[in-house]
Amino acid sequence: MENYFKTTPNAEGFFGDFGGSFIPPHLQVEMDKITEAYYSISKSHEFISELRSIRKHFQGRPTPVYFCKTLSERYGGRIYLKREDLNHTGAHKLNHCMGEALLAKYLGKKRLIAETGAGQHGVALATAAAYFGLECEIHMGEVDIAKEHPNVVRMKILGAKVVPVTHGLKTLKEAVDSAFMAYLQDPDTQIYCIGSVVGPHPFPMMVRDFQRVVGIEAKEQFLEMTGELPDNVVACVGGGSNAMGIFSAFLEDPEVSLYGVEPAGRSYDLGEHACTMKYGTPGVIHGFKCKVLQDENGEPSPVYSVASGLDYPGVGPEHCMLEANGRVQYKDATDKETIDAFYELSRAEGIIPALESAHAVAYAFKLAKEKPRQSILVNLSGRGDKDIDFVVDKYGLPE
């Protein structure tokens, strides 16, 4: 298994036909420095020891695996959750943010800069900046600022500067554009900490590697609980960091089926969903090659999801490779299915999920009906505190 992570991506950052680095030459110089630092610093005993200590004593890892008794009885199958909602700050994002911030510290950077959609990456990065005594600047679309108000307040309390993005659809893609432009103005003193397994090399590799802790823990915990591997592993996919984190441990276990779940939104009409794997075609976005939802002019098309963290017109290049070689199947869940799953998990098990994670839960319900004798491990990538006002205001409370 280690050979896979040593050889994938290749030296140029390609996962098969996807990935790479398509950026201006002067920025490539900075990317090369980050790549070299990552390969040398991240393998050192000092870095690994510090990161392990942070995960245990600050983040509260390992997060548990939980068996959903009520939902399993209701739908069939055996549904388990990897509880990343219990990771400090309420989502999986801190796993790579602490790693990226630690790398920034070793590189002598002064400021962390990033985009955020649902706000979980922004909160996690602001937390990491506070921990290491670094400045932090988060770019966030105005639409998402309104939807995810609790996370905006958290970022500001933690000391981050939140920059509203007012152009285009004012959501995640535009936030990435804005943060990237701000980074280009001063790549010497600040480091761009992308929020998923996307962007130019080495970011898809770095974020995946920092998120591998989720899969490593989950595999060991599931074996201890049941004596066997799960039959199915399910995770939501926007950029795809939480999915790569849990999938990574099972890539070479052919008996484990892997499912990535994208947002089908309101319909399959262009601009009404963010099903990049289903409807995207190869293209370059934000400095890397992947499947991209594109309009008739070859530009990234408008996308939509009830979950702010999933409305991105691209997807991680490793996901594109894993679909191409048949190792992972990519499915989807609609807004309605997601909201229903949000409430059902809350009321059946006492766990309020993030809307992003609720997409994976919704698909797990379908899978449980189809495969009533099989086990299903869902990566519950975040908690829903950030979403409760929006959900109740827009959809109301069920009877």
Secondary structure, DSSP 8 states (H G I E B T S, - for coil): -HHHHHHSS-TT-EETTEE-----HHHHHHHHHHHHHHHHHTTSHHHHHHHHHHIIIII--S--EEE-HHHHHHHSSEEEEEEGGGSTTSBTTHHHHHHHHHHHHHHT--EEEEEESSSHHHHHHHHHHHHHT-EEEEEEEHHHHHHTHHHHHHHHHTT-EEEEE-STTSSHHHHHHHHHHHHHT-TTTEEE--SSS-SSTTHHHHHHHHHHHHHHHHHHHHHHHHSS--SEEEEE-SS-HHHHHHHGGGTT-TTSEEEEEEEEET-SSTTS---HHHH-EEEEETTEEEEE-B-TTSSB-----SSGGG--S---HHHHHHHHTTSEEEEEEEHHHHHHHHHHHHHHHS--B-HHHHHHHHHHHHHHHH-TTSEEEEEE-BBSGGGHHHHHHHH----
